[in-house]
Amino acid sequence: MTNDNALQMTPEDHQKAFTEVAFLIESFANTIDNIMGGATAPVGRIAGRSIARKLPLNLHQPTLASVLEVLSKRMQAGFQMTASTTTETSSEITFERCALRDVCALRSIETGSAVCRLFHSYFDGMVNELLHRPVKSEIVETGPVCRITTCSQ
């Protein structure tokens, strides 16, 4: 049985939607960056913590490694990330594939700029909420593959 009312999307429709979303992401990140004077971390963290509270997860005695593994699986549609635990409280995360890197490429934005900083603060907020400890990431490398270090208290 087919659904005659189903929305049929062509590759061109997907590209148009991606172009529009990329424009909106850039506009949003730049607006927040301009309003906050570059201090967008609190905005991203608050948003990340808020979304993490809504995830259907119950992690018993979470560790940084277990939280990063869960988020890697949950975000795999747009991101391919590999976390390497360096200590119990720190990890290096490599982003082999990144939906926001694609946004940056489409919009001719340098990686590591406002879009990336806002995302990584958002990511920190999610990790913070799931781990129940403060978390801070630092962008170490940007480009075709990006790396960050993430540390928790």
Steps between C-alpha positions, in 0.01 A plus 500: 500500500640840405419830652388733222527795739865432588737787439738421216835675535745521214877547543445858383242551777751372755769735368264799513404412858865459601585836343221669696594328828867591450403865452287492817773331706755758388259786572412364843862436603617840376211679672572328833872568455435871429256543789723315747820660376654164421410350839251247364601213730223557758232508228624174347539328836151595615352368174704179523400434860136563413498252211692237701229508769250403230696201371346166594813390687572379850872456544592327824832637633598668173862553406635742243573205270148353532331837442711567190418152367126557548511841333706365212229243429215750544661753266623260232259630236697825476831426667758226499706550811754286676590563863834389639511515877828650616418496873189430705404867468621586149457380146605597153216492250559479127218608268554312174161607366321812621173644377610844614825473304275448197307815598828692529614375158172594334496846658878558450548530876832411659473195724558584864301825472170599667303200366755252635551678831126508564465131411786395727350697790169325427683166497666589833156573645368160396804322645478711818135410555548127436821478704375724785833684504632816332658437160711722276619431148773668302526491123849365423488458123257596224485401136397183316522327839450695822625414848397628839609421852228459759569515872268452795546581866 
